[in-house]
């Protein structure tokens, strides 16, 4: 397959870079971009073949319609990234956490809760199984973060980021609220309030899981936040066990839901997770 004019021009410019260090760096960046593109196109192809199979087409029929051998159709049904991978992203993920400043004998510095570390470890492993790399950032107080990025996951409650609090207002169904007893989650559509069982000494918490709009209007980002810090790994536990079915329902469109989790008080590892609320979609009502 011939490269298009824009691609050929980029390759010619690359070949003309005199400094070998700069040439290698630019070539490596281009290879990474192409590999990401190939990965996503392969995922889309696998999804299409899977949809044909779900519609009841036999492998022989698919082979005929796609001008492939039956063996090749069998390969496409199992090769390439899993179709639900795009729920997380199409390339390396950037996972941002709300940072707190704590003072000690050495001064003050940004701190991640152990629950956040657990959340990242599990999300990193989930991404790895999907063929995606990941890295994390800490959102410095007072909570400013660049939300206008692709493949972004934000794990930060509204208490630590006024910006996140404002973006959450785009969700008319679910959200965080606060009173003299503390933070809680509310399902405005159902008229239900969800306070954290942790506040009553029970080893359970609730979390918000959704896809929120970017400020620049050019996409969305995945958002996770618990009433307490343990809620975030609880939401990720839910993703670990329900990613395929969640993707089947919402694809990469905006949505929100509430998740409840139980955890081990000693290890802070999540033991169970389940949805508390329906999955709300802004375009549905």
N, C-alpha and C positions, 0 to 999 in steps of 0.2 A: 504494500500500500504506500503510495507516494505521500510525502508530507505536504501540507498546504503551504502557501506562500509565506504566511507569518512565521510558521515553524521553521521553514528553511532559512528565512532571514535571521532568525535567532541563532540557528546553528552556524550560519556564516559569520555572524558577529562574534560568536564564541570562538570559532576557529581563528579569528583575527586578533584575539587578545594576545599581546606579546609576552606579558609577564606570566610565566608558567604557574606560579602560585595562584594568581588571580584566575587563570584559565581553569585550573583544577577545581577551585572553589566554586566557580560559576557552573562548571560542568556537573559537579556533585549536586548542586542545588537543582539543576535542571533534571538530572536523573531522579532525584527524590520526587519532584513534581510529577514526572511522567509515571513513576511507580504508583503514586497516589491516584493518578488518573486511571491507570490500568486496573488498580484494585477496585475503584468505585464502578467502573464500567463492567468489570467482571461480576460484581455484586448485582448490578442491574440486570445483566443477562441471566444470572442464576434465578433471580426473582421472577423474571418473565417466564422461564421454563417451568418453575415451580407453580406459577399461576395457571399455565396451560394444563399441567398435571392435575391441579385442583379442580379445573373445569371438566375433568373427565376424559381428556385426550390421552390415548395410549401412547407409549413410547414410539411405536411404529408409526402412528399417525403424526406425532410431533416431528419425527425424523423426516417424513415425507414433506411436511409443510415447511420445515426449516432448512431443507436441502442438506441434511446431515445423516450420518449413519446412526443406527440405534445405539451403538456403543458410545458414540459422542454425546448423544442425549443423556445417557446414563451418567457420563462423566460430569456434564454440566449441572446435573441435579445435586451433585455432592461436592463439586469443586468450586473454588473461589470463595470470597468472604460470605459469611452467613447474611441472609437478606436483612435481618433485623439490625445489623451493625450500624446502619445509617441513623438509627435512633440516637446513638451516641455521637456519631460524627463521621466524616469522610476522610479525615487525616488525624494526625496527632492531636490529642485532647489537651486543652489548657484547663486545669481544675483550680479554681480560686476558693480560698477559705478566708473567713473573717478572722482577723488577727486581734489579739488583745495585748495591751501593754501591761506588764507586771514588773514591779521593782523588786530587786533583791540586793545583796551585798555588792554585786558587780555592776549595779546600775539598772537601767530599764531596758527592756527589749521586747520584741514581738514574740508571742507565745501561741502555739497551737495546742488545743486540748487533745488528750489521748484519744477521745472519741473521734476527732477529726483525722488523726493519724490512721486509726482503724478504717474510717470511711475511705480515705484515699487508697489505702492498701487494697481494699476490696474492689474499689472502682478501677484501680490500675490493673488488677488481675482480670476483671471482667473485660476491660478494653483489650488486654493482651490476647484473650481468647478470641477476640474478634479481629485480631490483626492490627490493632491500633496501639501506638505508643501514647504516653501521657506524661505530663509534667505538672507541677503545682506551683501556685503563687499564693502569697499571703496578702490579703487586703489590709493595708495599713490604716489605722485610725486616722481620720474620722470616717472611713468607709467608702472612699472614692475608688471606683473600679471601672475600667474600660469594658463596657458591655457590647461594644460594636465589633465583635470578632467572631469568626467562624469557629466551630468545634469547641465552644466554650461551655463549661459546666461551673455553675456558681453554687457554692455551699456556704451560705452566710445568712443569718437571721436578720430581720429588719432592725433589731436592736443595735446591731453593729454597723449598719449601713443605711443612712437616710435615703440614699439613692435607690437601694433595693426596695425600701418601704414605698417609695413613689411608684416604682415599676409594678409592684404588686397590686396597686390600685387598678391596673388594667383588667384584673380578674374580678368580675362582678359576682362570681359564685362562691369562691373560697378565699380565705385570707387570715392574717394574724390580727388580733386585737389585744388590747391591754387594759386592765383595770387595777384596782388597789390590791388584788390578789396575784397579779402578775400577767404574763403573756399566755394567750390561749389561741386555739384555732376555731374558726367558725365556718359553717356551711350556711351561707346566707340564703341560698335557694331552699334548703330544707328547714331552715330556722333552727339549726342544731349547733350547740356549743360543745367543743371538745377541750377539756382541761387535761393537763398531763397527769396520769396516775402517779407519776413520780412525786408530785406535790403531796400525795397522800401516803407516801412510803412504799408504793408498789413499783416493782421493777419493770415498768412499761413506759413508753412515751409515744407521742404522735408526731407526725411530720407532714409537711407539704411537699408534693412532688408535681412538677409541671414544666411546661415550656412557655417562656414569657417573651414578649416582643423586645427586640433591640431598640435602643433609643433612636438610631438612625433610620428605622423603618425598613431595613434591608435584610431581615431575617429574625431569628429567635435564638434563645440559649436555654439550655436545660438548667432548671433551678431546683434545689433541694434544701430544705431547712427544717429542723425539728424544733419543737417548743423548747426542749433542752438539747444539749450537744449530741446526746445518744440517739436522737431521732434521725439524724442524717445517715449514719450507717444502717439504721433500720430501713430507710427508704432504699438504700443501695441493695440491701438484702432482698427487698422485694423485686428490684430490677434483676438481680441475679437469678431469681426463680421464675420471673414472669415477663422477661423482656420480649420474647417472641409474640406472646399474645397481646401485650401492650402495643407493640409495633403494628400488629395486624389491625388493631382498632384505631389507632391515631396516626400511624405513619410518622411523618415529621411535622405534622400540623400542631398548632397550639392546643394545649389541654391542661387540665389540673385535676388532681385528686388528693385525698388524704390517706395516709398510711399509718397503721399502728404496729408497734413492735414490742416484743419481750426480750429481755437481755439478762445475761448472767452478771450478777452484782460484783463478783470478784474479778472476772476477766474483761467485762464490758463487751463481750462478744454477743452478737445478736443470735437468738435462738429461734424465734418465729417472727413472721411479718404477714400482714394482711391489709387489704384496703378497708378504709372506714367509710368512704363516700363513693358516690358514682364518679365516673370519669366525665368531667364536664368539658365541652368543646364550645368556644365562643361563637363559632359560625352556626352552631345548631340551636343555640338559645340558652 
